[in-house]
Amino acid sequence: MSTVVNRAARVCTLMLLIFAASSSAKADTFRKLTGGQITSKLGGMEFTDEVHWREVYERGGDLRSYDTGKTRIGKWRVAADRVCVDREGTGSEDCYQLWIEGNRVEMRRESDQRDPAPGILRKPTDPVKPKSKTELKKACGHQRRTT
């Protein structure tokens, strides 16, 4: 009886080791993009969690951000193999490394690799794309102030 139990324990241990090894191999298949790759992959695309928020990265560096009903217009650029994002258009940037696996993307801060911003990359879902910055601002509800 103890031989059967020992064999079963060995089989279970072996299966757990194989499962752990395959899980860890799959867990880090993301690859870090270089500056040129970031520009190529991100420009003209939408980064989203498919539920709460989405960001549209225009090829010219404009950024449209939609987050739980709030629309913001900003800028994005690539610097030193990082994407730098100014979501409010104020000049205050947050910079991230871009890691990708298929259409899955993680924006990772260099200082905190354990807390990435995960999402997917896809073509923008906007039904009508504004043709100019003025039309973009009107579409997002921004009005020019006159005093």
Secondary structure, DSSP 8 states (H G I E B T S, - for coil): -HHHHHHHHHHHHHHHHHHHHHHHHHHT--EE--HHHHHHHHTTEEEE-SSSEEEEE-TTSEEEEEETTEEEEEEEEEETTEEEEETTSSS--EEEEEEEETTEEEEEETTEEEEEEEEEEE----SS--SSHHHHHHHTT------
